[in-house]
Amino acid sequence: MKNLTVGNILISRVVETEGPFLQPQQLLPEAKAEVIESHKHWLAPHFIAPDGMFIMSIHTYVVCTKHHTILVDTCVNGYQPSRMQSTSLLRKNGSSGRVNTMLVVRQGMVLLLIA
């Protein structure tokens, strides 16, 4: 997990998986091999592996404030955004009736607020 602090807000990047995933032409079908090769001097070692595969990261962000913890998930890995266009879920704390969890899905992005 990598952290960034902005004022009193802590933003954490939580990596699910990271590493070489795709050949450049799988991600950029019109990319010519010689063009990719001409950029290897700055792409390696952080963005392209020795075998030529693009290095990619599947991750989420957790934003912590004084009062809330928010999960930001862009739904890139394993989700079906077309089925989750606009959904909201509120879960109330039984006795107080206060909302303590809120899940909002918009255009394939999940925001989970835990109060």
DASUL-V24720 format. One record per run of one state. SS is the DSSP state (hx for helix, st for strand, lp for the rest). FROM is the first residue (numbers start at 1). TO is the last residue. If there is no record, write none. Layout:
ss->SS from->FROM to->TO
ss->SS from->FROM to->TO
This chain:
ss->lp from->1 to->1
ss->st from->2 to->6
ss->lp from->7 to->8
ss->st from->9 to->23
ss->hx from->24 to->27
ss->lp from->28 to->32
ss->hx from->33 to->38
ss->lp from->39 to->39
ss->hx from->40 to->43
ss->lp from->44 to->47
ss->st from->48 to->48
ss->lp from->49 to->52
ss->st from->53 to->64
ss->lp from->65 to->68
ss->st from->69 to->73
ss->lp from->74 to->80
ss->hx from->81 to->83
ss->lp from->84 to->85
ss->st from->86 to->92
ss->lp from->93 to->98
ss->st from->99 to->106
ss->lp from->107 to->108
ss->st from->109 to->114
ss->lp from->115 to->115
